[in-house]
């Protein structure tokens, strides 16, 4: 497994933006797909976005398409999630994770083996 540390969360008004970062403690994270998930209080953890090893392929949940952008910089072992036009329903703890699975469905938690501690995002109306 690899250690992942998220940062960049905070409180923002609806329509605002935040940029989350996820730093890994190993350069080998560049050999894996990486994903972002989120979990609201009392809810399950849901897929938000995923990115391929080199960053050329990206996948998004329908609820964030056109508003969120996932990217990565393998030189510094970091994955980003740029969140624009935030809505109150985006409020959640956001987690990054390393994907070890190879299926076509990116939303399965079982396909990820390493998780960060999460960063809180709160969007007020």
Secondary structure as the mmCIF struct_conf table of DSSP 4:
data_model
#
loop_
_struct_conf.conf_type_id
_struct_conf.id
_struct_conf.beg_label_comp_id
_struct_conf.beg_label_asym_id
_struct_conf.beg_label_seq_id
_struct_conf.end_label_comp_id
_struct_conf.end_label_asym_id
_struct_conf.end_label_seq_id
STRN STRN1 UNK A 4 UNK A 7
STRN STRN2 UNK A 10 UNK A 13
TURN_TY1_P TURN_TY1_P1 UNK A 14 UNK A 15
STRN STRN3 UNK A 18 UNK A 24
BEND BEND1 UNK A 25 UNK A 25
HELX_RH_3T_P HELX_RH_3T_P1 UNK A 27 UNK A 31
BEND BEND2 UNK A 32 UNK A 32
STRN STRN4 UNK A 33 UNK A 39
TURN_TY1_P TURN_TY1_P2 UNK A 41 UNK A 42
BEND BEND3 UNK A 43 UNK A 43
STRN STRN5 UNK A 45 UNK A 51
BEND BEND4 UNK A 53 UNK A 56
STRN STRN6 UNK A 58 UNK A 60
TURN_TY1_P TURN_TY1_P3 UNK A 62 UNK A 67
STRN STRN7 UNK A 68 UNK A 73
HELX_RH_3T_P HELX_RH_3T_P2 UNK A 74 UNK A 76
TURN_TY1_P TURN_TY1_P4 UNK A 77 UNK A 77
STRN STRN8 UNK A 78 UNK A 83
BEND BEND5 UNK A 85 UNK A 85
HELX_RH_3T_P HELX_RH_3T_P3 UNK A 88 UNK A 90
STRN STRN9 UNK A 92 UNK A 99
BEND BEND6 UNK A 103 UNK A 104
TURN_TY1_P TURN_TY1_P5 UNK A 106 UNK A 107
HELX_RH_3T_P HELX_RH_3T_P4 UNK A 109 UNK A 111
STRN STRN10 UNK A 112 UNK A 115
STRN STRN11 UNK A 119 UNK A 124
#
